[in-house]
Amino acid sequence: MSAKGITQTGTPPEPVQVTIMPRYFFNVSLEEHLLPDPEGQELPDPDAAWETARRIAGDAMSVDAGGPVNWQTCHVEVRDAGGEIVLEFPFLEAVEITGDRSH
């Protein structure tokens, strides 16, 4: 019979590493309206949060808003679990410019 926490070889088991990913909150500012994100998302790092903000902005601009929207005033505000602003992503940064602009 082995003691609790000791393997059959007599050595303690390897410690288990638990990686806790930070939670980011994506509050969307559409002109005069703020749409808060009460749940947030667990992501590995700020780069992943930036990609998520870019996707949110692109998705929002692809939906018919039912009227004209000044996209220049819209942004995604990303906060960490402590409420600190990690980044602000302007919607227009999500627009991919294509074509020849040399004319």
Secondary structure as GFF3:
##gff-version 3
##sequence-region A 1 103
A	DSSP	beta_strand	23	30	.	.	.	ID=ss1
A	DSSP	beta_strand	33	35	.	.	.	ID=ss2
A	DSSP	beta_strand	41	42	.	.	.	ID=ss3
A	DSSP	alpha_helix	46	61	.	.	.	ID=ss4
A	DSSP	three_ten_helix	71	73	.	.	.	ID=ss5
A	DSSP	beta_strand	75	80	.	.	.	ID=ss6
A	DSSP	beta_strand	85	90	.	.	.	ID=ss7
A	DSSP	three_ten_helix	91	94	.	.	.	ID=ss8
###
